[in-house]
Structure formats: structure tokens, C-alpha cells
Amino acid sequence: MVPHLITALTGSINELEQRVLDSMPAIERWFRLEWMEHTPPFYCSVDIRNAGFKLAPVDTNLYPGGWNNLTPEMLPLAVQSAMAAIEKICPEAKNLLVIPEHTRNTAYLSNLAQLKRIFHMAGLNVRIGSISPDIKAPTRIELPGGEVVVLEPVVRSKRRLGLKDFDPCTILLNNDLSSGIPGILEDIHEQYLLPPLHAGWSVRRKSNHFHSYEEVSKRFGKLLGIDAWLINPLFNKCAEVNFTQGTGMECLTTNVDALLAKIRKKYKEYGINEKPFVVVKADNGTYGMGIMTVHDAKELDELSRKTRDRMSEVKGGQPVSDVIIQEGVLTNERVNDAVAEPVVYTMDRYVVGGFYRVHAERGIDENLNAPGASFVPLAFAESTRLPQPGVKPGASAPNRFYMYGVIGRLAMLAASYELEATDPNAEVYD
């Protein structure tokens, strides 16, 4: 069952919401058939923007942190989904090893504590094994809420990864591999490694994901009889851009101009009076780094040194050379008068919860995944957890969140297509 969360009821996307609600049986059957053909990512989080006239994902993370932002009411669904996911992969699983990021950030460590809790409740012995060279012995870290996380150094044998006295059947990566695939994780053939190594940012590209999402949205749009643009952000990409040296900027300028022209055409078609914009992002970026908003291609000629430096590298100091130019989607959501965007969390093929990312110092056309962001947990709707047929669109919180869950699952399905297409071990047929 899809959980239905209390959401802000702003915006005029009611016609699309009505179409989604009226088509619920067809939508659920469509997803069911898709999952018979494709394997969902083990887990993911999807950033969604609701412009009022358009609802679309703007980023999909295959190594989601932030599990600590889910409310206790959501945990039973996460546990059930974890059980389903593990059962499909390794039914006899007893031990699970979680490989985290190299950080002592307490919010991130609280996320690890929540993941450990979810999988412990799903019936697994869970330990956290760090591949950081700084962790040479079991390291106990106390968190502000009173919880404790223990990081232990991993031990690699010829073909297996574990801890000194812990041999897992399954290894769960909560490390996005931005800095590359460490040798200690390669050539593991006797254990399940989730997600696969080619899902990491050293290999993965946002443009591949949104190419897959475009395909999914067209097919879904045909199912509902809607223009796929209403749920799909247009995009272009450029390779070999060097912001520091100023090379490759002609490609960027040309593609920004072309994309803005396409968006203007769509805005005119739908009578939208907003000013179009695009978001330029590192194609392999994460954590809100290497991102800028552009309203006019001329702005690229006047980038400050600070902006060029910010765009030139992402997490871990990795240089940026490939960028995706993505249609900007306004956010029409507010929490306490601050701009907000819903983030939907999934595990296996299920939506398990979500929260709002809120930023009081950012505008409706800016990236909210930035320092100063806060997270507002979304409580379950108290009156009902199911969409309400016959209720006027926009008047039901469960209805609105059902829509967000559908968009989150479309992005998850696109990630499934993307991983299949980029799997180095997939069989190739002539």
C-alpha cells in the first residue's frame, strides 16, 4: 500500500491530479507489469518539484541518505519493503553489512542508525563496515539523540567482504562512490552487492537517467492520455566543459538557448506567464554541488570567478567536465512560508515515505539541496491513507501524495531502465 502523507495543498495542478486518480487501477496494473519485466533499484530517493502547472522529478539518488528524516509511523512500511527486497535477493540472508560514506556528519550517522534499525526489524543482523583508512578499529560514535553508531574496519578476503567476526551474505552500499570505485569493492562474486557498482557517480550520469525517464514518461503519458511534458523535465547535455578555463562554453550557450526556446514554446501553449529557466548541473554530481540557475544564455558570458570555481568540481573535489542542462521546474510548495520540495523514498518497488526539503533563503527557481536546508518530516494523513475518489482535486492530502508517489515510482522505473542499459555484465545480443 502506498503511504499518503500530509502535503501543502497549493497549486492548480488539479486536472492532472484528477486524471491520475481516475486512472488508478490502470496505473497500478501498468506498474505491476513493468516490475515483472524490470528489477527496481534496491532503494532510492526522488526530489520532486510541483510548479502548479507541472509536476516532475529533478533528481534521483540511488544511495539515499536522510532515512533519519522519516517519521516512526513510516517505519513499518520501510521494514515490510526491506523484507520483500531481501527475500527476492537472498531469502536465507542472516547478516547484512552496510558500507557508509567517509564522514562524521551526525545527521548522516543518524541516517545509518535508522537504516540499521529498519533492517534489524526486517530480521537481519546489521553491522556498519567502513572502507575509510581512518577507521582502523571499532569506533563508537554517540549521536545527539542518544543513539550510538559503531563503525568497524572492513576485512577483505579473496572474494568476500566482511568484518573480523562477521560474514555477510549481502552488502548494502550507502556510499555513492563519487570518488571512484575502491579496489576493495571490486570482484566480489560470492556476495550480493546492492546497489551495483555501476550505480555509483563515478560511472552513472544524470543525462542517462533522464533519457530513461523521458522514455518512461512518454509511455505513461500515452496510458493516461496526457502530454508527457507535464511530468517530464526537458534536458540537453554538453561534454568537455571547463568552467575554470572557459572552454566548451559555446556548446553550453547553444544548448541553454535551445532549451529555453523549447520551454517558452510550451509555456505559450499552456498559457503560463512564468519566466522559463534552466538548471545547469554536473552530469555526475550529487549533494547539491556543481549547480546553477540560468534564465538567459547571456548570463553565461558574465559568470563570476566564484561561480566558475563552484561549477568546476563536485563532491570529493572531482572535476566537472560533463553537464546536463535541465528544464527548471518552479516549486509551488511552502512550509511556514519557506520554499519546499517533496522528497519521496522508495525501497524495492514500494513508496515507503518522504519529507519536505525546506530552504528559507532560496527562491522558487533555485536548488534547495544546499547548506541551510532543513527537513520537515511528513506525518501520515490521520483521516485516511487512501486516495479519496470523488473528492475535488486539491482538497485531499492523500490524493496529492498519491500523485507524488506515482512520480517517484516513474523515476524509480527510469532508474531500473538506466541500470539495465549501463550494466557492464549484461549479455549483449547481436
C-alpha positions as CSV (number, residue, x, y, z in Angstrom):
1,M,0.0,0.0,0.0
2,V,1.2,3.5,-0.8
3,P,1.5,5.7,2.2
4,H,-0.2,9.0,2.0
5,L,1.4,12.0,3.6
6,I,0.1,15.4,4.6
7,T,1.3,17.9,1.9
8,A,0.8,21.5,1.1
9,L,-2.3,21.9,-0.9
10,T,-1.1,24.8,-3.1
11,G,-1.0,24.9,-6.9
12,S,-3.5,24.4,-9.7
13,I,-2.4,21.0,-11.0
14,N,-5.9,19.7,-10.3
15,E,-6.7,18.4,-13.8
16,L,-3.6,16.2,-13.8
17,E,-4.4,15.0,-10.3
18,Q,-8.0,14.1,-11.4
19,R,-6.7,12.2,-14.4
20,V,-4.3,10.3,-12.1
21,L,-7.0,9.4,-9.6
22,D,-9.4,8.4,-12.3
23,S,-6.8,6.1,-13.8
24,M,-5.6,4.5,-10.5
25,P,-6.5,0.9,-11.5
26,A,-4.8,1.2,-14.9
27,I,-1.7,2.9,-13.3
28,E,-1.3,0.2,-10.6
29,R,-1.6,-2.6,-13.3
30,W,0.9,-0.8,-15.5
31,F,3.5,-0.6,-12.7
32,R,2.8,-4.3,-11.8
33,L,3.5,-5.4,-15.4
34,E,6.6,-3.2,-15.5
35,W,8.0,-4.8,-12.4
36,M,7.5,-8.2,-14.0
37,E,10.0,-7.2,-16.7
38,H,12.4,-4.9,-14.8
39,T,14.2,-5.1,-11.4
40,P,13.6,-2.0,-9.2
41,P,16.7,-0.3,-7.7
42,F,17.2,-1.6,-4.1
43,Y,16.3,1.8,-2.7
44,C,16.2,5.4,-3.9
45,S,15.0,8.9,-3.1
46,V,13.4,11.2,-5.7
47,D,13.4,15.0,-5.5
48,I,10.1,16.3,-7.0
49,R,9.1,19.8,-7.9
50,N,5.4,20.9,-8.1
51,A,5.1,24.1,-10.2
52,G,1.3,24.0,-10.1
53,F,1.1,23.5,-13.8
54,K,3.8,20.8,-13.9
55,L,5.0,18.1,-11.6
56,A,8.3,16.4,-12.3
57,P,11.3,14.7,-10.7
58,V,14.5,16.7,-10.8
59,D,16.9,14.2,-9.3
60,T,17.0,10.6,-8.4
61,N,19.5,9.3,-5.8
62,L,20.4,5.6,-5.8
63,Y,22.3,5.7,-2.5
64,P,19.8,7.7,-0.4
65,G,20.8,9.2,2.9
66,G,18.3,11.0,5.0
67,W,16.4,7.9,6.3
68,N,16.5,9.6,9.7
69,N,14.0,12.2,8.4
70,L,11.3,9.6,8.0
71,T,8.8,9.5,10.9
72,P,8.3,6.5,13.2
73,E,4.9,6.0,11.6
74,M,6.6,5.2,8.3
75,L,8.9,2.6,9.6
76,P,6.6,-0.4,9.4
77,L,6.3,0.2,5.6
78,A,10.0,0.5,5.2
79,V,10.5,-2.7,7.2
80,Q,8.0,-4.6,5.1
81,S,9.6,-3.3,1.9
82,A,13.1,-4.2,3.2
83,M,11.8,-7.8,3.9
84,A,10.4,-8.0,0.4
85,A,13.6,-6.7,-1.2
86,I,15.9,-9.0,0.8
87,E,13.6,-12.0,0.2
88,K,13.9,-11.6,-3.5
89,I,17.7,-11.3,-3.5
90,C,18.9,-13.6,-0.7
91,P,16.0,-15.4,1.2
92,E,18.3,-17.1,3.6
93,A,20.1,-13.8,4.5
94,K,21.2,-13.6,8.1
95,N,23.9,-10.9,8.1
96,L,23.9,-7.5,6.4
97,L,26.9,-5.3,6.1
98,V,26.3,-1.6,5.4
99,I,29.2,0.4,3.8
100,P,28.8,4.1,4.6
101,E,30.2,7.4,3.3
102,H,33.5,8.7,4.8
103,T,32.0,11.3,7.1
104,R,31.4,12.0,10.8
105,N,28.5,14.3,10.0
106,T,26.0,13.5,12.8
107,A,22.9,13.8,10.5
108,Y,24.4,11.3,8.1
109,L,25.3,9.0,11.0
110,S,21.7,9.2,12.3
111,N,20.6,8.1,8.8
112,L,22.9,5.0,9.3
113,A,21.3,4.3,12.7
114,Q,17.8,4.4,11.0
115,L,18.9,2.1,8.2
116,K,20.3,-0.3,10.8
117,R,17.0,-0.2,12.7
118,I,14.9,-0.9,9.5
119,F,17.0,-3.9,8.5
120,H,17.2,-5.2,12.1
121,M,13.4,-5.1,12.3
122,A,13.4,-7.0,8.9
123,G,15.2,-9.9,10.6
124,L,18.8,-9.3,9.9
125,N,22.0,-8.9,11.9
126,V,23.3,-5.5,10.8
127,R,26.8,-4.1,11.2
128,I,28.4,-1.0,9.7
129,G,31.7,-1.6,7.9
130,S,33.8,1.4,6.9
131,I,36.2,1.3,4.0
132,S,37.8,4.6,5.2
133,P,41.5,4.2,6.0
134,D,40.9,6.3,9.1
135,I,38.8,3.5,10.7
136,K,41.4,1.1,12.0
137,A,39.5,-0.3,14.9
138,P,35.8,-0.4,16.0
139,T,34.8,3.2,16.5
140,R,31.9,4.1,18.7
141,I,30.2,7.5,18.0
142,E,27.4,8.9,20.2
143,L,24.7,10.8,18.4
144,P,22.8,13.9,19.7
145,G,19.6,11.8,20.2
146,G,21.4,9.3,22.5
147,E,21.9,6.7,19.8
148,V,25.2,5.1,19.2
149,V,26.8,4.1,15.8
150,V,29.7,1.8,15.7
151,L,31.9,1.9,12.6
152,E,34.2,-1.1,12.1
153,P,37.0,-1.6,9.6
154,V,36.1,-4.0,6.8
155,V,38.2,-7.1,6.1
156,R,38.6,-8.3,2.5
157,S,39.4,-12.0,1.8
158,K,40.0,-13.3,-1.8
159,R,36.4,-12.9,-2.9
160,R,34.4,-11.8,0.2
161,L,34.0,-8.7,2.2
162,G,33.1,-8.7,5.9
163,L,34.3,-7.8,9.4
164,K,36.7,-9.6,11.7
165,D,33.9,-11.8,13.1
166,F,31.1,-11.1,10.7
167,D,30.5,-12.8,7.3
168,P,27.5,-11.2,5.5
169,C,25.5,-12.7,2.6
170,T,24.6,-9.2,1.4
171,I,26.4,-5.8,1.3
172,L,24.4,-2.6,1.2
173,L,26.2,0.4,-0.1
174,N,25.2,3.7,1.4
175,N,28.2,5.4,-0.3
176,D,27.7,6.9,-3.7
177,L,31.2,6.2,-5.0
178,S,31.7,9.8,-6.2
179,S,35.5,9.5,-6.0
180,G,35.6,6.2,-7.9
181,I,35.2,2.6,-7.2
182,P,37.6,1.5,-4.5
183,G,39.5,-1.7,-5.2
184,I,38.3,-3.3,-2.0
185,L,34.7,-3.4,-3.5
186,E,35.7,-4.9,-6.9
187,D,35.5,-8.5,-7.9
188,I,33.1,-9.6,-5.2
189,H,31.4,-12.6,-6.7
190,E,30.2,-14.6,-3.7
191,Q,28.1,-11.9,-2.1
192,Y,25.2,-9.6,-3.2
193,L,26.4,-6.0,-3.6
194,L,23.5,-3.5,-3.5
195,P,23.1,-1.2,-5.4
196,P,25.6,-2.4,-8.1
197,L,28.9,-0.6,-8.5
198,H,27.8,0.9,-11.9
199,A,25.1,2.8,-10.0
200,G,27.8,5.0,-8.4
201,W,28.5,8.5,-9.6
202,S,32.0,7.5,-10.9
203,V,30.0,5.7,-13.6
204,R,26.5,7.0,-13.5
205,R,25.2,10.1,-15.5
206,K,22.1,12.1,-14.8
207,S,21.6,12.5,-18.6
208,N,21.3,8.7,-18.9
209,H,18.7,8.7,-16.1
210,F,16.6,11.5,-17.7
211,H,16.9,9.9,-21.1
212,S,15.3,6.8,-19.5
213,Y,12.8,8.9,-17.6
214,E,11.8,10.6,-20.9
215,E,11.0,7.2,-22.3
216,V,9.0,6.1,-19.2
217,S,7.1,9.4,-19.1
218,K,6.1,9.1,-22.8
219,R,4.7,5.7,-22.3
220,F,3.0,6.7,-19.1
221,G,1.6,9.8,-20.8
222,K,0.1,7.7,-23.5
223,L,-1.5,5.5,-20.9
224,L,-3.2,8.5,-19.2
225,G,-3.8,10.4,-22.5
226,I,-1.7,13.4,-21.3
227,D,1.2,15.4,-22.6
228,A,4.3,13.8,-21.2
229,W,5.8,17.3,-20.7
230,L,3.5,17.8,-17.7
231,I,5.6,15.2,-15.8
232,N,8.9,15.4,-17.6
233,P,11.7,18.0,-17.4
234,L,13.3,18.6,-20.8
235,F,17.1,18.4,-21.0
236,N,20.2,18.7,-23.1
237,K,23.8,17.9,-22.2
238,C,27.3,19.1,-23.0
239,A,30.6,17.3,-22.7
240,E,34.1,18.7,-22.3
241,V,33.1,21.9,-20.5
242,N,35.8,23.5,-18.4
243,F,34.4,26.4,-16.3
244,T,37.8,27.4,-14.9
245,Q,39.4,27.8,-18.3
246,G,36.2,28.9,-20.1
247,T,36.4,26.2,-22.7
248,G,33.4,24.3,-24.1
249,M,31.1,27.3,-23.2
250,E,29.9,27.6,-26.8
251,C,28.2,24.2,-26.5
252,L,26.7,25.3,-23.2
253,T,25.4,28.6,-24.5
254,T,23.9,27.0,-27.6
255,N,22.1,24.3,-25.7
256,V,20.9,26.6,-22.9
257,D,19.4,28.9,-25.7
258,A,17.8,26.0,-27.5
259,L,16.2,24.5,-24.3
260,L,14.9,27.9,-23.2
261,A,13.2,28.3,-26.6
262,K,11.5,24.9,-26.2
263,I,10.3,25.8,-22.7
264,R,9.0,29.2,-23.9
265,K,7.0,27.3,-26.7
266,K,5.5,25.0,-24.1
267,Y,4.7,27.9,-21.7
268,K,2.9,29.7,-24.6
269,E,1.0,26.5,-25.5
270,Y,-0.3,26.2,-21.9
271,G,-0.8,30.0,-21.2
272,I,1.9,30.0,-18.5
273,N,3.1,33.5,-17.6
274,E,6.2,32.5,-15.6
275,K,9.7,33.2,-16.8
276,P,11.4,30.0,-18.1
277,F,14.8,29.0,-16.7
278,V,17.2,26.0,-16.9
279,V,19.4,24.4,-14.3
280,V,22.9,23.5,-15.3
281,K,24.3,20.6,-13.2
282,A,27.3,18.4,-13.2
283,D,26.2,15.3,-15.1
284,N,27.7,13.1,-12.3
285,G,27.0,15.4,-9.4
286,T,25.5,14.9,-6.0
287,Y,24.9,16.7,-2.7
288,G,23.7,19.9,-4.5
289,M,27.2,20.7,-5.7
290,G,28.0,22.0,-9.2
291,I,24.6,23.5,-9.9
292,M,23.4,26.9,-11.2
293,T,20.2,28.5,-12.4
294,V,20.2,30.3,-15.8
295,H,17.3,32.5,-17.2
296,D,19.2,33.7,-20.3
297,A,22.1,32.3,-22.2
298,K,23.8,35.7,-22.0
299,E,24.3,35.1,-18.2
300,L,26.9,32.5,-19.2
301,D,29.2,35.2,-20.6
302,E,29.2,37.0,-17.2
303,L,29.9,34.2,-14.8
304,S,31.8,35.4,-11.7
305,R,35.1,33.7,-10.7
306,K,33.3,32.4,-7.6
307,T,30.5,30.7,-9.8
308,R,33.1,29.3,-12.2
309,D,35.0,27.8,-9.2
310,R,31.8,26.4,-7.7
311,M,30.8,24.8,-11.0
312,S,34.2,23.3,-11.7
313,E,34.1,20.5,-9.1
314,V,31.7,18.3,-7.2
315,K,31.9,16.2,-4.0
316,G,35.3,14.8,-3.2
317,G,37.0,17.5,-5.4
318,Q,36.1,15.6,-8.6
319,P,36.4,17.9,-11.6
320,V,33.4,18.7,-13.7
321,S,33.6,18.2,-17.5
322,D,30.2,16.9,-18.5
323,V,27.0,18.9,-17.6
324,I,23.3,18.3,-18.0
325,I,21.1,21.3,-18.9
326,Q,17.7,20.6,-17.3
327,E,14.4,22.5,-17.7
328,G,13.9,24.3,-14.5
329,V,10.7,23.4,-12.6
330,L,9.4,26.0,-10.2
331,T,8.3,24.8,-6.7
332,N,4.9,25.9,-5.7
333,E,5.2,24.2,-2.2
334,R,5.6,26.1,1.0
335,V,6.3,25.1,4.6
336,N,6.0,28.1,7.0
337,D,6.3,30.5,4.1
338,A,9.7,28.9,3.1
339,V,10.2,27.3,-0.3
340,A,9.9,23.5,-0.1
341,E,10.1,20.4,-2.3
342,P,8.8,16.9,-1.5
343,V,11.3,14.1,-1.5
344,V,9.9,10.6,-2.0
345,Y,11.7,7.5,-0.6
346,T,11.3,4.0,-2.1
347,M,12.6,0.6,-1.3
348,D,12.2,-2.3,-3.7
349,R,9.1,-1.3,-5.8
350,Y,7.3,0.4,-2.9
351,V,7.0,4.0,-1.8
352,V,7.9,4.0,1.9
353,G,7.7,7.6,2.9
354,G,9.1,11.1,2.4
355,F,9.7,14.6,3.7
356,Y,9.9,18.2,2.6
357,R,13.3,19.7,1.9
358,V,12.8,23.3,3.0
359,H,15.1,26.3,2.5
360,A,14.1,29.8,3.8
361,E,16.8,31.6,1.9
362,R,16.2,30.1,-1.6
363,G,13.7,31.2,-4.3
364,I,11.1,29.2,-6.2
365,D,13.6,28.7,-9.1
366,E,16.7,27.7,-7.1
367,N,18.2,24.5,-5.9
368,L,17.1,23.7,-2.4
369,N,19.7,21.0,-1.7
370,A,22.2,23.5,-0.2
371,P,23.6,24.5,3.1
372,G,20.8,25.9,5.3
373,A,18.2,23.4,4.1
374,S,16.1,21.8,6.8
375,F,13.8,18.7,6.6
376,V,10.2,18.7,7.7
377,P,9.0,15.1,8.4
378,L,5.7,14.4,6.9
379,A,3.1,12.8,9.2
380,F,0.7,10.2,7.9
381,A,-2.7,11.7,7.0
382,E,-4.8,11.0,10.0
383,S,-8.2,10.8,8.4
384,T,-7.4,8.3,5.7
385,R,-4.4,6.7,4.0
386,L,-6.1,6.0,0.7
387,P,-6.9,8.5,-2.1
388,Q,-10.5,9.6,-1.9
389,P,-12.5,9.1,-5.1
390,G,-15.0,11.8,-5.8
391,V,-13.2,14.3,-3.7
392,K,-12.4,17.6,-5.5
393,P,-8.8,17.6,-6.7
394,G,-6.5,19.7,-4.5
395,A,-8.8,19.2,-1.5
396,S,-7.3,15.9,-0.3
397,A,-3.8,15.5,1.1
398,P,-3.8,11.7,0.4
399,N,-4.8,12.4,-3.2
400,R,-1.9,14.8,-3.6
401,F,0.6,12.4,-2.1
402,Y,-0.6,9.6,-4.3
403,M,0.4,11.7,-7.2
404,Y,3.9,12.3,-5.7
405,G,4.2,8.5,-5.1
406,V,3.4,7.9,-8.8
407,I,6.0,10.4,-10.0
408,G,8.5,8.8,-7.5
409,R,7.8,5.4,-8.9
410,L,8.2,6.6,-12.5
411,A,11.7,7.9,-11.6
412,M,12.4,4.6,-9.9
413,L,11.4,2.7,-13.0
414,A,13.6,5.0,-15.1
415,A,16.5,4.2,-12.8
416,S,15.8,0.5,-13.4
417,Y,15.9,1.1,-17.2
418,E,19.1,3.1,-16.8
419,L,20.9,0.5,-14.7
420,E,20.0,-2.3,-17.2
421,A,21.3,-0.2,-20.1
422,T,24.6,0.6,-18.3
423,D,25.2,-2.8,-16.7
424,P,28.8,-3.9,-17.7
425,N,27.8,-7.6,-17.0
426,A,24.6,-7.6,-19.1
427,E,24.5,-10.0,-22.0
428,V,24.7,-8.3,-25.4
429,Y,22.8,-9.8,-28.3
430,D,23.6,-9.0,-31.9
